[in-house]
Amino acid sequence: MSDEYRTRQERKKAKQQTPKQSKKNKGTGSGKSRGKKILTALTVIFLVMMAAGGITAIAIIAGAPSLDEEKLIMSNNPEIYDIDGELVTTLSGSENRRLVDIEDVPDVMKDAIIAVEDIRFYDHFGLDVRRIGGAVIANVTGGFGAEGASTITQQVVKNLFFDFDKKITRKIQEQYLAVRLEQKFTKDQILEMYLNVILMSGNRYGIVEGAEFYFNKDLDELTIADAALLAGIPQRPNAYNPFNNPELAEQRRNVVLSQMEKYGKITAEEAEEARNIPVEDQLEESDKEAYPYQAYLDRVLTEVESIDGVEASDIYTSGMKIYTNLDQNAQEHVEEVMQTNNYINFPDDQVQAGITLMDSSTGQVTAIGGKRQPAEGVRSWNWATQPRRQPGSAIKPILDYGPAIEHFKWSTYHQIRDEEYKYNTIDQVIRNANRQYHGDVSMRYALQQSLNVPAVKAFHEVGQERSKAFGESLGLPLDSMGETYSLGGFSNGLSSFQMAGAYGAFANGGEFNRPHTVQRIEYTDGRTINLAPDSEKVMEDYTAFMISDMLKTVVQQGTGQQAAISGLPVAGKTGSSNFTSEDRQEYSIPEGVGAVRDSWFAGYTTEYTAAVWAGYNSPSDGVIRNDNGSNLIARHLFREVMSHAHEGVETSDFQQPDSVVRVGVEKGTGLLPSDFTPESEITYEYFVKGTEPSSVSDEYEIEADDLPAPDVTAEYNEDEHAIYTSWSFDDDLVDEFSFQLEIQGPEGDFETITITNDREYMLNNPEYGETYTIRVTAISDQDEDLASDPGTVDITVPEEDDLVDEDIPDEIFEEDEAELDEGDEGNEGPGQGNGPPDHANPPNHAGPPDDEDEEDQQENGEEDNGDDEDEDDEDTDGDSGDEDEIDDTEQEPEQ
């Protein structure tokens, strides 16, 4: 009964609660209704978006290029043009691509490609949906273009039909054409296209070319390791080139082997065996002929490959036209100078060199010498463009003196003490090449003689950060810069390509142009990519001019004289790097031969800049030495290349800017010379305007008390009835003084007769029997208040009676007249004119007395002596010998 009750109570309770529950149920129904509406709205939006996306996709696909089967022949290869727009070569043809039928491709090669590039190649319809999903996630998290999902089919389409960017429009069109390609061709045909189009580094593409180039093998001779190496190269052809980068190539090969093992293409044992083969053991260079101007075109391809969005394989499939700065005439001369002994006497075939020739005002590299005796057909190490060698003292204008002028406005006369000195952080004494110190020297002289201590002192004063910033502004990589960089002791080294760019800024008045070989690229669709860099002001014009003027002195009078070119204003700097004591011991390098590791010369005119490195790949191959002349190779190469480049080119000297003044300063004091400074003690140097000295030196100033009095002499000439006066004065001062001549005669007062630069005077018709006092005073031409004490002399003229001739009988005169009458009227006999002097009309001239004339005649007689002429000849020969000795001294190299 209770249960029933409870049931009724529960029912009652339930009935009482019905209104609330109804409300709750009513609310639940309303929520479901809103959810349905939202879901419906989202569905509609999705459908609209799908429709819009479909419409957009349809529009994008409609703009896709047609599947032109002619392009599948892979005939669109790059054309190379020189600086004049003349076609140099087309990188195509049997020498760099040979097609293969898929039936001739060994399975191991197919397996390697498919394992690393597209494992589901034979299963998909042109697109790999699973890879696309992974790529979408990667692109969402890492940004568009972070990861691709290209199948082999898509790569064929991309290479043959599209420009090389990562725009979504191109990607959709690529996917569309990939599906179309799959519909039209079989999988084997598509794989064959891929195997023929892939780039194998340099100008070689396709697996046939790759097998011959790297292994000197046919396809049917390929091993598992060979196939894996070839399959890994197309991802980054130049980076994975095993000749240039064997370690990277081996790592990539092993990745391919792991993929082949993972997907069951080879066994674990086969994979391990292949991994254990060093890449170097696989390689065998082919002997195919190199393409023209190999060193230059290698650099061209490197620059094109570095363009963002352009893949290496794109170069050989896009049909692009590459316009370069190549001067074929200059390039041919560089190669002849490098490869023959017609110009330079190379000591052996192992010595190497790298040359970069560049237009000073634009940065256009017109010729490159990359390697002596290059392996034909091999894109190998380029000694001109690939940085490796220490620049030595050739870095001093860039890291030491250039920044000092730029920041502190040092003059070319700026004095630096050359003395025993150490690095700040290294307990090492810095020495000059001649192991001597020279005291206070000018910056010009320090550069001229390539002194090391002044260079390091300049570096310390400038500071490492300023020096680094200055060098980096000239295009040099200086990430790990330290104190030793001030003398060219680099950890990684530089290339002649980089050095030419840096020196070119000095030649160009402080404007830096990145050195480059490529002007522009033109695509078949009319698109153009301009690669010529913009000029950038990196230093003040006074810095560029002063460095240039000092480097002219290096060539004219210093360590770079062997690089001088007659008639050209050349500025330049030598450089060399030394061996450590450990190197000398390890390679048995003898002392006393002036052996160095690297030899440099970098220089320029206003028209062209050239940087030259010479040396050996390894000390085991040889060393640059003084005793065989190899230390001069870089200088001789520079002279030959630059001489040829300037033929027929008008070349002006470096123009002094308005910011610079040329001032004569007194040696030793650096002040303006005084009127008494000897000319031999004055040097002319350049100063930034406003920093030139304004004070006058008193080093050679003379007080009146220090002036000697002129030494005066006087003599009476009876025949001429005149007083001859002369005086002498200090030889070092005579050119700076005039002389006041005063005479005290019978009247008793001194009278100024003349102020003259002469040192003699003739007083005519003095009075007989009178005494004359003559005094001479030296007076400064520059300071009228500066005068010496007078030099004085007294002289008495004899009485006239004392000078009368003895009576001569009249008969003598009568006899003389008779003799004259008997002679021919037209011929006067000997003795004519002999008679008493005409005292009434004495000659009005100054001259030495008779006894000095007699001495002059004796001296003239001695000069006619034949033996003296022989002695003169011997002296001349002696002078020539001295010049030879000087020349020999100038051959001493710089360390």
VOLUMNU-16016 format. One record per residue (C-alpha): x, y, z; residue in three letters. Coordinates in steps of 0.1 Angstrom, whole numbers, plus 5000, padded with zeros to 4 digits. Layout:
% VOLUMNU-16016
XYZALA
...
This chain:
% VOLUMNU-16016
500050005000MET
502850235008SER
504450154974ASP
501350244957GLU
501150554978TYR
504550654970ARG
503850604934THR
500950824936ARG
502951074955GLN
505651054930GLU
503151094902ARG
501651394919LYS
505051544925LYS
505851474889ALA
502651644878LYS
503451934900GLN
506851974884GLN
505651944849THR
505452324842PRO
509152364851LYS
510252074831GLN
508252194802SER
510152514803LYS
513452334805LYS
512552124776ASN
511452424757LYS
514852584763GLY
516652274750THR
514752274719GLY
515552634713SER
519352564716GLY
519152284692LYS
517452514667SER
520252774670ARG
522952504665GLY
521152384634LYS
521052744621LYS
524752794627ILE
525652464611LEU
523452544582THR
525152884579ALA
528652734581LEU
527652484555THR
526452754532VAL
529552954538ILE
531752654531PHE
529852584499LEU
530152944489VAL
533852934496MET
534252614478MET
532452764449ALA
534553074451ALA
537652874454GLY
536652654426GLY
535952964405ILE
539353104415THR
541052774408ALA
539352754374ILE
540453104366ALA
544053024377ILE
544052704357ILE
542652884327ALA
545753104328GLY
548152804328ALA
550452764298PRO
549552494273SER
551152154276LEU
553452234247ASP
555151904237GLU
557952094219GLU
559252214253LYS
559551854264LEU
562451834240ILE
564452044266MET
565952284241SER
565652604261ASN
569252664273ASN
571052984284PRO
572853214261GLU
575853404274ILE
576653754260TYR
579753974266ASP
579954334277ILE
579254454241ASP
576154244237GLY
577953984215GLU
576953614219LEU
579753424235VAL
578353074239THR
575152874244THR
575452634273LEU
573752354256SER
574352074231GLY
576151734231SER
578951864252GLU
576751924283ASN
573551724279ARG
572951384263ARG
569551224263LEU
568850874275VAL
565950634268ASP
564350494300ILE
565150144288GLU
568850224291ASP
568650344326VAL
569650074351PRO
567149984379ASP
569550104406VAL
569550454391MET
565750454390LYS
565450324425ASP
567850584439ALA
565950874422ILE
562450744433ILE
563550674468ALA
564851024475VAL
562551234453GLU
559151064450ASP
558650724466ILE
554950694455ARG
555750804419PHE
554250494403TYR
551150514425ASP
549950884424HIS
548251064395PHE
550751344393GLY
550151484428LEU
551051314461ASP
548151404484VAL
549951284515ARG
552951504508ARG
550651794500ILE
549051764534GLY
552451764552GLY
553552064531ALA
550352254540VAL
551052204577ILE
554652314573ALA
553752614552ASN
551152724578VAL
553552694607THR
556652814588GLY
555253054562GLY
554352994526PHE
557152834507GLY
558652674538ALA
558352324523GLU
557352184489GLY
555451874480ALA
556651844444SER
556451504427THR
558851404400ILE
556051494375THR
555651844390GLN
559451894388GLN
559351814351VAL
556552064346VAL
558152334367LYS
561452304349ASN
559952314314LEU
556952534316PHE
557252794344PHE
559353074358ASP
561053004391PHE
559053154419ASP
556953014448LYS
553653194442LYS
550553004449ILE
549253084414THR
552252904398ARG
551852614422LYS
548252554413ILE
549052574376GLN
551952344381GLU
549752084398GLN
547152114371TYR
549752054343LEU
551251764363ALA
547851594362VAL
547551664325ARG
551151534319LEU
550251214337GLU
547151174315GLN
549151224284LYS
552351024291PHE
553250704309THR
555150694341LYS
558350574324ASP
558150854299GLN
557851114326ILE
560750954346LEU
562850964314GLU
562151344310MET
563251394346TYR
566451204343LEU
567351404312ASN
566551754327VAL
568151734361ILE
571251954367LEU
574451764377MET
576452084386SER
578252334364GLY
577052324328ASN
576251944329ARG
572751804333TYR
571151464328GLY
572351144344ILE
574351044312VAL
576451354315GLU
576751314353GLY
577950954351ALA
580651054326GLU
581651374343PHE
582051234379TYR
582950874373PHE
584050854336ASN
581450574333LYS
578550464312ASP
575150414329LEU
575350034329ASP
578650064349GLU
577150254379LEU
577350104413THR
574850154442ILE
577150424456ALA
577450594422ASP
573650594417ALA
573050734452ALA
575651004447LEU
574051114413LEU
570551104428ALA
571551334456GLY
573151604435ILE
570051774418PRO
568751914451GLN
571852154454ARG
574052084424PRO
576952304432ASN
576952244469ALA
576851864463TYR
579551874436ASN
581851604449PRO
584951754432PHE
584452084451ASN
582751964483ASN
583451594489PRO
582251594525GLU
578851754517LEU
578451524487ALA
579151214509GLU
576651324535GLN
573951364508ARG
574851034492ARG
574350854525ASN
570951014529VAL
569950864496VAL
571350524506LEU
569250544538SER
566150614518GLN
566850324494MET
567350094524GLU
564150224541LYS
561950154511TYR
563549814503GLY
565449914472LYS
568649774487ILE
569549564516THR
571049684549ALA
574349514540GLU
574449684505GLU
573650024521ALA
576449984547GLU
578949864521GLU
578250174499ALA
578450414529ARG
581950284537ASN
583250394503ILE
584950734504PRO
583550964478VAL
587051044466GLU
587450674457ASP
584350694434GLN
585550994414LEU
587350994381GLU
587451314361GLU
586551294325SER
588651454298ASP
585951644281LYS
586851984266GLU
586152284288ALA
583752554276TYR
585252894267PRO
586553134293TYR
585852874320GLN
587053084350ALA
584853374340TYR
581753164332LEU
582152974365ASP
581653304383ARG
578753404360VAL
576953084369LEU
577653134406THR
576053484405GLU
573053364387VAL
572553064410GLU
572553304440SER
569453494427ILE
566653444451ASP
564053214435GLY
566353084408VAL
567352724412GLU
570552594396ALA
568652364373SER
566552664361ASP
569552814343ILE
569652534318TYR
565952494311THR
564452844311SER
566052984279GLY
567353284297MET
569853524281LYS
572653624305ILE
574353954297TYR
577753974313THR
580654224317ASN
583053994299LEU
585654174278ASP
586753884255GLN
589954064245ASN
591054114281ALA
589953764291GLN
592053604263GLU
595053804273HIS
594653714310VAL
594453344300GLU
597553364278GLU
599553544306VAL
598353274330MET
598852964309GLN
602053044291THR
605553164298ASN
605353434271ASN
605053714296TYR
605953574330ILE
608653324338ASN
606853084361PHE
609352874382PRO
607252554377ASP
603752424368ASP
602652394404GLN
602652764412VAL
599152904410GLN
597653254405ALA
594353434407GLY
593553754388ILE
590553984389THR
590354274365LEU
587554534372MET
586254864359ASP
587155114387SER
584055324383SER
581355054380THR
582554734396GLY
582154544364GLN
584554254364VAL
585854234328THR
588353934331ALA
589253664355ILE
592253434357GLY
591053144379GLY
593652874376LYS
596852784358ARG
596652454339GLN
592952404347PRO
591452054342ALA
589452084310GLU
585652064314GLY
585752084352VAL
584152354372ARG
586952344397SER
588452564424TRP
588752924412ASN
591753104427TRP
590453444418ALA
586953424432THR
586953174460GLN
588453324492PRO
591153124509ARG
594453324512ARG
595853574537GLN
596253924522PRO
599354024542GLY
600254394539SER
597854454511ALA
595254494538ILE
596954794554LYS
595255064534PRO
591854904542ILE
592054824579LEU
594755054592ASP
595455384573TYR
592055424555GLY
590055434588PRO
592655664604ALA
592255924577ILE
588455874576GLU
587955924614HIS
590956124625PHE
591756314593LYS
595356214594TRP
597556384568SER
599956204546THR
602756354567TYR
601256224600HIS
604156094621GLN
604255754637ILE
607155614657ARG
608555294643ASP
609955114673GLU
609854794692GLU
606154724698TYR
603754444707LYS
600154344701TYR
597754434729ASN
596454084734THR
599353874721ILE
602753864737ASP
604553894704GLN
607054154692VAL
606054314659ILE
608954334634ARG
609554484601ASN
610754284571ALA
614254424574ASN
614254364612ARG
615054734618GLN
613155024633TYR
613155374617HIS
612055614644GLY
609555874635ASP
608155824600VAL
605355964580SER
602255764572MET
603355794535ARG
606755644542TYR
605355374564ALA
603155264535LEU
605855314509GLN
608255074528GLN
605454854541SER
606554894578LEU
604554684602ASN
604854864635VAL
603255194622PRO
600354994607ALA
599554814639VAL
599755144659LYS
597355294634ALA
594954994639PHE
595155034677HIS
594455404675GLU
591455354652VAL
590055074672GLY
588954724661GLN
585254824657GLU
585855124634ARG
588454924614SER
586054634610LYS
583154854599ALA
585355024573PHE
586554694559GLY
582954554558GLU
581754864539SER
584254764512LEU
582754414509GLY
585154214530LEU
583853944554PRO
585354024588LEU
583253824613ASP
586153684634SER
588453984631MET
591354024656GLY
594554224660GLU
596554014635THR
594154124608TYR
595954464608SER
598854294590LEU
596754064569GLY
596853764593GLY
593353634585PHE
591853314597SER
589953234565ASN
591553464540GLY
590253664510LEU
590053634472SER
591353864446SER
587753924436PHE
587054074470GLN
590254264471MET
589554424437ALA
586254534449GLY
587754694481ALA
590554874462TYR
588154994436GLY
586455214461ALA
589655414466PHE
590055444428ALA
586455564426ASN
586755854450GLY
585155664480GLY
582155514460GLU
581955134464PHE
580554914437ASN
580154544444ARG
582354354419PRO
580054154396HIS
580153964363THR
576453974354VAL
574654284342GLN
571154144337ARG
569053834328ILE
566353834302GLU
563653564301TYR
561853444270THR
558653604282ASP
560353944283GLY
560953964320ARG
564354124330THR
566354094362ILE
568854374365ASN
571854264386LEU
574154574384ALA
574554694420PRO
573955054431ASP
576955254440SER
577355334477GLU
579455614493LYS
581555434519VAL
584255694527MET
585056064523GLU
586656174491ASP
589756304511TYR
590255944524THR
590155794490ALA
592456064475PHE
595056044502MET
595255664502ILE
595555684464SER
598355934465ASP
600355744490MET
599855414471LEU
601255594440LYS
604455644461THR
604555274468VAL
604655204431VAL
607055484422GLN
609555454451GLN
608555174474GLY
607954794475THR
605754794443GLY
608154934418GLN
608054624397GLN
604354684391ALA
604855034376ALA
603655104341ILE
605255374321SER
602955674315GLY
600155544339LEU
599355694373PRO
599255354392VAL
598455324429ALA
598954984445GLY
600154774474LYS
602154464479THR
601354194504GLY
602753864516SER
602153614544SER
604853434563ASN
605253074574PHE
605252984610THR
608252804625SER
606152484626GLU
605452514589ASP
609152564582ARG
609952254602GLN
607152044588GLU
607852124551TYR
611652174554SER
611552534542ILE
615152664542PRO
616052984559GLU
617553274540GLY
615553234508VAL
612753484517GLY
610053214515ALA
606453324519VAL
603153144516ARG
601153414497ASP
602253694474SER
599853974465TRP
599654294445PHE
596454504444ALA
596354824425GLY
594455064403TYR
594155364381THR
591155584376THR
590055344348GLU
590854984360TYR
591454794392THR
593254464394ALA
594054234423ALA
596553944419VAL
597353654442TRP
600253414435ALA
601253104455GLY
601052734459TYR
598152514469ASN
600252364496SER
603752404509PRO
604352054498SER
603952174462ASP
606452464466GLY
606952804482VAL
607253154469ILE
610953264472ARG
613053564467ASN
616053374452ASP
614153244422ASN
612053564415GLY
608753404423SER
608153674449ASN
607653914420LEU
605053704401ILE
602053894414ALA
603554224405ARG
604554114370HIS
601153964364LEU
599554294375PHE
601754494352ARG
601054274322GLU
597254264326VAL
596854634334MET
599154744306SER
597054544281HIS
593854674296ALA
594955044292HIS
596055014256GLU
594355304237GLY
592655424269VAL
593155784280GLU
593855764318THR
593756074340SER
595456104373ASP
593556104406PHE
591956444410GLN
592556634442GLN
589156714458PRO
588257044473ASP
588456894508SER
592156844505VAL
595057094504VAL
598657044495ARG
601057214519VAL
604857234522GLY
605857144557VAL
609257144574GLU
610756794579LYS
611156714615GLY
608756974629THR
605756934606GLY
605257314608LEU
605157564580LEU
608757634568PRO
610257964577SER
612058194552ASP
615258034564PHE
614257664561THR
616457504534PRO
614557374504GLU
615957034511SER
614157034544GLU
610757104530ILE
608356824519THR
604956864503TYR
602056664518GLU
598256654517TYR
595956764545PHE
592256764550VAL
591257124546LYS
591257294580GLY
593757064596THR
596857194579GLU
599557364601PRO
599257734607SER
602357794628SER
605757874612VAL
608757684623SER
611657864640ASP
613957564636GLU
616157754611TYR
615358104623GLU
618458324624ILE
619058614648GLU
620958924637ALA
623758844662ASP
624158504645ASP
624558654610LEU
628158664598PRO
629358994583ALA
630258974546PRO
633958934539ASP
634859234518VAL
637959274496THR
638959574474ALA
641759624448GLU
642759914427TYR
643259844390ASN
645760094376GLU
645060014339ASP
641360074343GLU
641660334370HIS
638960164390ALA
638460004424ILE
637259644421TYR
635259534452THR
633959184459SER
632559004490TRP
631558654501SER
628758534524PHE
627558214541ASP
626657974512ASP
623557834530ASP
622158194535LEU
623258374504VAL
620158304484ASP
617958464511GLU
619858794513PHE
620659104493SER
623659324499PHE
623759704507GLN
626959864493LEU
628160184509GLU
631260394502ILE
632860664522GLN
634860894500GLY
636761224503PRO
633661404515GLU
633761194547GLY
630161054547ASP
628960704537PHE
626760694506GLU
624660404496THR
625660304462ILE
623460004455THR
621459724470ILE
622159414449THR
622159034448ASN
625559044431ASP
628759004452ARG
631059244433GLU
631159604423TYR
633459824402MET
633960194412LEU
635260384382ASN
637460704382ASN
638260734419PRO
640161044429GLU
643961004430TYR
645561004463GLY
642260954482GLU
641360674506THR
637960504503TYR
636160304529THR
633760044515ILE
631259854536ARG
628759574527VAL
625759474548THR
623659164543ALA
619859234545ILE
617158964546SER
614958954516ASP
612058844538GLN
612659054569ASP
614059404563GLU
614759444600ASP
617159144599LEU
620659254588ALA
624159154595SER
626959364608ASP
628759544579PRO
631959404564GLY
634459684558THR
637559744538VAL
639760054532ASP
641660124500ILE
643860414489THR
644260524453VAL
647860624445PRO
648760974435GLU
648661044398GLU
652261144396ASP
653260804410ASP
651460644381LEU
653160854352VAL
654960634327ASP
658760674321GLU
659660924294ASP
659660744260ILE
662060904233PRO
660161054204ASP
662360864181GLU
660560544190ILE
657260684180PHE
658760814147GLU
660260474139GLU
656860304146ASP
655060544123GLU
657660484095ALA
657160104098GLU
653460164095LEU
653860364064ASP
655960094047GLU
653359824054GLY
650259744033ASP
647660004039GLU
645059734044GLY
647159534069ASN
648259674102GLU
651259504115GLY
651759344148PRO
651659554178GLY
648659764167GLN
646759904196GLY
649759864220ASN
650060194238GLY
649360354270PRO
645960294285PRO
643260544279ASP
642760664315HIS
640260914303ALA
637860644291ASN
638260334312PRO
636060034304PRO
632860044325ASN
632559674336HIS
633259464366ALA
635859184363GLY
638559014381PRO
642059164383PRO
644759054358ASP
646258794381ASP
642858624385GLU
642358624348ASP
645758454346GLU
644558194370GLU
641458134350ASP
643558084319GLN
645657834337GLN
642557654349GLU
641157644313ASN
644457494302GLY
644157224328GLU
640657134316GLU
642057054282ASP
644156774296ASN
643056444280GLY
643656244312ASP
641056454330ASP
638456364303GLU
639255994309ASP
638756044346GLU
635356204338ASP
634455894318ASP
635355674347GLU
633155884370ASP
630255844347THR
630655464347ASP
630855474384GLY
627455654386ASP
625855384364SER
627155124387GLY
625555294416ASP
622155304398GLU
622454924393ASP
623054884429GLU
619955084437ILE
617954874414ASP
619254554430ASP
618254694464THR
614754774451GLU
614354414443GLN
614254324480GLU
610854194487PRO
608354304513GLU
607354054540GLN
